[in-house]
Amino acid sequence: MQRFREQHWGLHPKIDPKFGPRPPSHKTTLTGDEGEEINVTLELSDKERVSHYGLNSRATNLFSIKSDKLSIEDDLVVKLFWAEATRTSEPDILKRVYEIAHDKDVEGHVPVMLWYKSFEDTSTAKIRMCLGLKPEGGRVLYMIIFRKLRPITELTGRDFFLAWWETVKCHLALWKNNVYHRDISPSNLMYRKVEGKIVGVLNDFDLASTQQSATGTERTGTVPFMALDLLDDLALRGHVKHAYQHDAESFIWVLIWISLQYDDGKPRKHGRPLDTWLKVDAVGCRKEKRDFLGGKAGRQTLVPGKGHEENWKLGNKCLGALVANVARVELLPEGQDTLLEMDTAFRRYLSDPVGPYLLKPL
């Protein structure tokens, strides 16, 4: 243990210089992976700081950062996370995304990466090897600076619907160009304002891939929003291919979740009917969602959050498509491929139910 430096314990001197209470801010100079040196102020006690911790996770932290060299006018945010070393890095994925950004459904609908750095001296592979474990699965600390976005959960009514739909179309365009997101959840759907207009943004590509089969050992997806097919024992052991159909289904679960769990852009204080999905494991969540889909959870009697009345109606139309697909699969001979082709899944799950809502007057 004496051989390990502070960065091997997750405390990098360039970011968190000391053990102990966190200071309000920290000024430092950093050189990015492309050689650009910047002076930054890390707002470590940012009241909007978002942290995700777990025994086996990326331990993602997002908070405000200031850098005159990167931007004087725009608010910035830094993302710190421990990525699997064997997985294609988020900066490399985003570079591929920007090559596709000429597509009208992608341009303006993806995050703007301004600077990034991988701290190779933090690799946990050394600790794994000292413990007699294989270095595969080792993690490296990444730091990426973006222009700040706002969560789509703040939006209501048609503003929410149109921003959500823009992320659906962006995701489809990327999938067609071999960028597979595979982690559709409320926290990964954002928006920005451009000249007063709300623009939906598909965010967070650290679990994305440019290969049909995901790389790394980490499960892709956020359990309450994952497709039912990805939540059974077989899928959890890695024996089910993650297809476009599954992400399309995740967009529906996100629509349902926000429509029922939020009032006027804020989490509902009372009457949050889907909270049980957060309290069970993946297999338990599958059962909860199957019961919800089949009507056992009293879905038809649920009251949507304020500002989401029309979105809840749309969500029910989309759920009807899921119910129809479950019935279709049950009639197929055992062993037959049950997956829908990408265009068919998009049409049945999303574009057909959404079409009438797009035609409604503003």
C-alpha positions as CSV (number, residue, x, y, z in Angstrom):
1,M,0.0,0.0,0.0
2,Q,2.9,2.3,0.6
3,R,3.8,2.0,-3.1
4,F,0.6,3.8,-4.1
5,R,0.6,7.6,-4.6
6,E,-2.4,9.8,-3.8
7,Q,-3.7,9.6,-7.4
8,H,-4.0,5.8,-7.1
9,W,-6.5,6.4,-4.3
10,G,-8.5,8.8,-6.5
11,L,-7.1,12.0,-5.2
12,H,-5.3,13.9,-7.9
13,P,-3.2,16.8,-6.8
14,K,-4.2,18.9,-9.8
15,I,-7.9,18.6,-8.8
16,D,-8.3,17.8,-5.1
17,P,-5.0,18.9,-3.7
18,K,-5.5,17.6,-0.1
19,F,-7.4,15.1,2.0
20,G,-9.9,16.7,4.3
21,P,-12.8,19.2,3.9
22,R,-13.4,20.3,0.3
23,P,-12.5,24.0,-0.4
24,P,-15.1,26.2,-2.1
25,S,-12.9,26.4,-5.2
26,H,-9.5,25.5,-6.6
27,K,-7.3,27.2,-9.2
28,T,-5.0,25.1,-11.2
29,T,-3.1,24.9,-14.6
30,L,-3.7,21.9,-16.8
31,T,-2.4,20.6,-20.1
32,G,-5.0,18.7,-22.2
33,D,-4.4,15.6,-24.2
34,E,-4.1,17.8,-27.4
35,G,-1.4,20.0,-25.7
36,E,-3.5,23.0,-24.9
37,E,-2.6,24.6,-21.5
38,I,-5.4,26.3,-19.6
39,N,-5.8,28.1,-16.3
40,V,-9.1,27.1,-14.6
41,T,-11.0,27.6,-11.4
42,L,-12.8,24.5,-10.3
43,E,-16.0,25.4,-8.4
44,L,-15.8,22.4,-6.1
45,S,-18.7,23.5,-3.9
46,D,-21.0,24.4,-6.7
47,K,-24.6,24.1,-5.4
48,E,-25.7,22.4,-8.6
49,R,-22.9,19.8,-8.4
50,V,-24.0,16.4,-9.4
51,S,-22.2,13.3,-8.0
52,H,-22.8,9.6,-8.7
53,Y,-21.0,7.1,-6.5
54,G,-21.0,3.3,-6.3
55,L,-18.8,0.4,-5.5
56,N,-18.4,-0.4,-9.2
57,S,-19.1,2.7,-11.2
58,R,-17.7,5.7,-13.0
59,A,-18.1,8.0,-9.9
60,T,-19.1,10.8,-12.2
61,N,-19.0,14.4,-10.9
62,L,-20.2,17.5,-12.7
63,F,-19.8,21.0,-11.5
64,S,-19.1,24.5,-12.8
65,I,-15.7,25.6,-13.9
66,K,-14.3,29.0,-15.1
67,S,-11.6,29.5,-17.8
68,D,-11.2,32.8,-19.6
69,K,-9.2,31.0,-22.3
70,L,-12.1,28.6,-23.2
71,S,-15.0,31.0,-22.8
72,I,-15.8,34.4,-21.3
73,E,-19.5,34.5,-22.1
74,D,-20.7,30.9,-21.9
75,D,-21.2,29.0,-18.6
76,L,-18.9,26.0,-18.5
77,V,-19.2,22.6,-16.7
78,V,-16.5,20.0,-16.0
79,K,-17.2,16.3,-16.0
80,L,-14.9,14.1,-13.9
81,F,-15.3,10.4,-14.2
82,W,-13.5,7.1,-14.0
83,A,-13.8,5.4,-17.4
84,E,-12.9,1.8,-18.2
85,A,-9.5,1.9,-19.9
86,T,-10.5,-0.8,-22.4
87,R,-13.6,1.2,-23.6
88,T,-13.4,3.7,-26.4
89,S,-13.1,7.1,-24.6
90,E,-15.9,9.7,-24.6
91,P,-13.6,12.3,-26.3
92,D,-13.0,9.8,-29.1
93,I,-16.7,9.1,-29.4
94,L,-17.5,12.8,-29.5
95,K,-14.9,13.4,-32.2
96,R,-16.8,10.8,-34.3
97,V,-20.1,12.5,-33.4
98,Y,-18.8,15.9,-34.6
99,E,-17.9,14.3,-38.0
100,I,-21.6,13.4,-38.4
101,A,-22.8,16.8,-37.1
102,H,-23.5,18.0,-40.7
103,D,-26.7,16.0,-40.4
104,K,-29.5,18.4,-39.6
105,D,-30.8,16.1,-36.9
106,V,-27.4,16.0,-35.2
107,E,-26.1,19.6,-35.6
108,G,-26.7,21.6,-32.4
109,H,-28.2,18.6,-30.7
110,V,-25.0,17.2,-29.1
111,P,-22.8,18.5,-26.3
112,V,-20.0,20.9,-27.2
113,M,-16.6,19.6,-25.9
114,L,-14.1,22.3,-25.4
115,W,-11.1,20.6,-23.7
116,Y,-10.3,17.2,-22.3
117,K,-7.6,15.3,-20.4
118,S,-7.0,11.7,-19.3
119,F,-4.9,11.3,-16.2
120,E,-3.1,8.1,-17.1
121,D,-1.2,8.1,-13.8
122,T,-4.5,7.4,-12.0
123,S,-5.0,4.0,-13.7
124,T,-6.4,1.5,-11.2
125,A,-4.8,-1.3,-13.2
126,K,-1.8,-1.0,-10.8
127,I,-3.9,-1.7,-7.7
128,R,-5.7,-4.6,-9.5
129,M,-2.3,-6.2,-10.4
130,C,-1.1,-5.8,-6.8
131,L,-4.2,-7.5,-5.6
132,G,-3.6,-10.4,-8.0
133,L,-6.5,-9.3,-10.3
134,K,-6.3,-9.0,-14.1
135,P,-5.7,-5.4,-15.3
136,E,-8.8,-5.6,-17.5
137,G,-11.5,-3.5,-16.0
138,G,-9.0,-1.0,-14.7
139,R,-10.2,2.6,-14.8
140,V,-8.6,6.0,-15.6
141,L,-9.7,9.4,-14.5
142,Y,-11.0,11.7,-17.3
143,M,-11.7,15.4,-17.2
144,I,-13.8,17.0,-19.9
145,I,-15.0,20.6,-20.1
146,F,-18.3,21.3,-21.9
147,R,-20.6,24.3,-22.5
148,K,-23.2,24.1,-19.8
149,L,-26.6,22.5,-20.6
150,R,-29.9,22.3,-18.6
151,P,-31.8,19.1,-17.8
152,I,-34.8,18.4,-19.9
153,T,-36.8,17.6,-16.8
154,E,-37.1,21.4,-16.3
155,L,-39.3,21.7,-19.3
156,T,-43.0,21.1,-19.6
157,G,-45.7,20.9,-22.2
158,R,-44.9,21.2,-25.8
159,D,-41.4,22.6,-25.0
160,F,-40.6,19.3,-23.3
161,F,-42.2,17.2,-26.1
162,L,-40.3,19.0,-28.9
163,A,-36.9,18.8,-27.1
164,W,-37.5,15.1,-26.3
165,W,-38.3,14.5,-30.0
166,E,-35.2,16.3,-31.1
167,T,-33.1,13.9,-29.0
168,V,-34.9,10.9,-30.5
169,K,-34.1,12.1,-34.0
170,C,-30.5,12.9,-33.1
171,H,-30.1,9.4,-31.5
172,L,-31.5,7.8,-34.7
173,A,-29.2,9.7,-37.0
174,L,-26.1,8.8,-34.9
175,W,-27.2,5.1,-34.8
176,K,-27.4,5.1,-38.6
177,N,-23.9,6.4,-38.7
178,N,-22.5,3.7,-36.3
179,V,-22.5,5.7,-33.1
180,Y,-24.5,3.7,-30.5
181,H,-25.5,5.7,-27.4
182,R,-27.0,2.8,-25.3
183,D,-27.8,4.8,-22.1
184,I,-31.0,6.7,-22.7
185,S,-32.2,8.2,-19.3
186,P,-33.6,11.5,-18.1
187,S,-30.2,12.7,-16.9
188,N,-28.8,12.2,-20.4
189,L,-31.4,14.3,-22.2
190,M,-30.7,18.0,-21.9
191,Y,-31.5,21.3,-23.6
192,R,-29.9,24.6,-24.4
193,K,-31.4,27.9,-25.6
194,V,-30.3,29.3,-28.9
195,E,-31.5,32.8,-29.7
196,G,-34.4,32.2,-27.3
197,K,-35.4,28.8,-28.9
198,I,-35.2,25.6,-26.8
199,V,-33.0,23.0,-28.5
200,G,-32.9,19.3,-27.3
201,V,-29.5,17.8,-26.7
202,L,-28.5,14.2,-26.5
203,N,-25.8,14.1,-23.8
204,D,-23.3,11.8,-22.1
205,F,-21.5,9.5,-24.5
206,D,-19.2,7.8,-21.9
207,L,-21.0,4.5,-22.4
208,A,-21.5,4.9,-26.1
209,S,-19.7,2.8,-28.7
210,T,-18.8,2.8,-32.4
211,Q,-19.1,-1.0,-32.6
212,Q,-22.3,-3.0,-32.7
213,S,-21.2,-4.9,-29.6
214,A,-20.3,-2.7,-26.7
215,T,-16.7,-2.8,-25.4
216,G,-15.7,-3.0,-21.7
217,T,-17.2,-4.9,-18.9
218,E,-19.6,-2.3,-17.6
219,R,-23.3,-2.8,-18.3
220,T,-24.7,-0.1,-20.5
221,G,-27.9,1.5,-19.5
222,T,-29.7,3.0,-16.4
223,V,-32.0,0.2,-15.0
224,P,-35.4,2.0,-14.6
225,F,-35.2,3.1,-18.3
226,M,-33.7,0.0,-19.8
227,A,-35.7,-2.1,-22.2
228,L,-37.5,-5.1,-20.7
229,D,-35.4,-7.5,-22.9
230,L,-32.2,-6.2,-21.3
231,L,-33.4,-6.8,-17.7
232,D,-33.8,-10.6,-17.5
233,D,-31.1,-13.0,-16.3
234,L,-29.9,-13.9,-19.8
235,A,-29.4,-10.3,-20.8
236,L,-27.7,-9.4,-17.5
237,R,-25.1,-12.2,-18.3
238,G,-24.4,-10.5,-21.6
239,H,-26.2,-12.9,-23.9
240,V,-28.6,-10.4,-25.5
241,K,-27.5,-8.0,-28.2
242,H,-28.2,-4.3,-27.4
243,A,-30.1,-3.2,-30.5
244,Y,-31.7,0.1,-31.6
245,Q,-35.1,-1.3,-30.5
246,H,-33.9,-1.2,-26.9
247,D,-32.9,2.4,-27.0
248,A,-36.1,3.3,-28.7
249,E,-38.0,1.6,-25.8
250,S,-35.8,3.6,-23.3
251,F,-37.0,6.9,-24.9
252,I,-40.6,5.7,-24.1
253,W,-39.7,4.9,-20.5
254,V,-38.1,8.3,-20.1
255,L,-41.2,10.0,-21.5
256,I,-43.4,8.0,-19.0
257,W,-41.1,8.7,-16.1
258,I,-41.0,12.5,-16.5
259,S,-44.7,12.8,-17.2
260,L,-45.5,11.0,-13.9
261,Q,-42.7,12.1,-11.6
262,Y,-42.5,15.8,-12.3
263,D,-44.7,18.8,-11.6
264,D,-44.0,22.1,-13.5
265,G,-40.3,21.1,-14.1
266,K,-39.6,19.9,-10.6
267,P,-39.7,16.5,-8.9
268,R,-43.2,15.9,-7.5
269,K,-43.4,16.1,-3.7
270,H,-46.2,13.6,-3.4
271,G,-47.7,10.9,-5.6
272,R,-44.6,9.6,-7.4
273,P,-45.9,6.3,-8.6
274,L,-42.7,5.0,-10.2
275,D,-40.4,5.3,-7.2
276,T,-40.5,1.6,-6.6
277,W,-38.5,1.1,-9.8
278,L,-35.6,2.7,-8.0
279,K,-35.8,0.3,-5.0
280,V,-35.4,-3.0,-6.7
281,D,-32.6,-4.8,-8.7
282,A,-32.7,-5.2,-12.4
283,V,-34.8,-8.3,-12.4
284,G,-37.2,-6.8,-9.9
285,C,-37.5,-3.6,-12.0
286,R,-38.4,-5.7,-15.1
287,K,-41.3,-7.2,-13.1
288,E,-42.4,-3.8,-12.0
289,K,-42.4,-2.5,-15.5
290,R,-44.1,-5.6,-16.9
291,D,-46.9,-5.1,-14.4
292,F,-47.1,-1.4,-15.3
293,L,-47.3,-2.2,-19.0
294,G,-49.9,-4.9,-18.4
295,G,-52.1,-2.6,-16.3
296,K,-51.6,-4.4,-13.0
297,A,-50.2,-1.2,-11.5
298,G,-53.4,0.8,-12.3
299,R,-51.7,2.7,-15.1
300,Q,-55.0,4.0,-16.5
301,T,-55.9,5.7,-13.2
302,L,-52.6,7.6,-12.8
303,V,-52.6,11.4,-12.8
304,P,-49.8,13.0,-14.8
305,G,-47.6,15.8,-13.4
306,K,-48.6,19.4,-13.9
307,G,-47.5,20.5,-17.4
308,H,-47.3,17.0,-18.7
309,E,-50.9,16.1,-19.4
310,E,-50.4,15.8,-23.2
311,N,-47.1,14.2,-22.8
312,W,-48.7,11.5,-20.6
313,K,-51.3,10.9,-23.4
314,L,-48.5,10.4,-25.9
315,G,-46.6,8.1,-23.5
316,N,-49.7,5.9,-23.3
317,K,-49.8,5.7,-27.1
318,C,-46.2,4.6,-27.2
319,L,-46.8,2.1,-24.4
320,G,-49.5,0.6,-26.7
321,A,-46.8,-0.1,-29.2
322,L,-44.8,-1.9,-26.6
323,V,-47.8,-4.0,-25.5
324,A,-48.4,-4.9,-29.2
325,N,-44.8,-6.0,-29.6
326,V,-44.9,-8.2,-26.4
327,A,-48.0,-9.9,-27.9
328,R,-46.2,-10.3,-31.2
329,V,-43.1,-11.9,-29.6
330,E,-45.3,-14.4,-27.6
331,L,-46.7,-15.8,-30.8
332,L,-43.4,-16.4,-32.4
333,P,-41.9,-20.0,-32.5
334,E,-39.3,-20.6,-29.9
335,G,-35.8,-19.7,-31.0
336,Q,-36.9,-17.2,-33.7
337,D,-35.2,-13.8,-33.7
338,T,-37.6,-11.4,-32.0
339,L,-35.8,-8.1,-32.7
340,L,-37.3,-5.5,-34.9
341,E,-35.3,-3.8,-37.7
342,M,-34.2,-0.3,-36.8
343,D,-36.6,1.5,-39.2
344,T,-39.5,-0.7,-38.1
345,A,-38.7,-0.1,-34.4
346,F,-38.5,3.6,-34.9
347,R,-41.8,3.7,-36.8
348,R,-43.8,1.5,-34.5
349,Y,-42.5,2.7,-31.2
350,L,-42.0,6.4,-31.9
351,S,-42.8,8.0,-35.2
352,D,-46.3,6.5,-35.6
353,P,-47.5,7.5,-32.1
354,V,-45.7,10.9,-32.2
355,G,-46.9,11.9,-35.7
356,P,-50.3,13.4,-34.6
357,Y,-48.7,15.3,-31.8
358,L,-46.3,17.0,-34.2
359,L,-49.2,18.2,-36.3
360,K,-50.9,19.9,-33.3
361,P,-50.8,23.7,-33.4
362,L,-48.3,25.5,-31.2
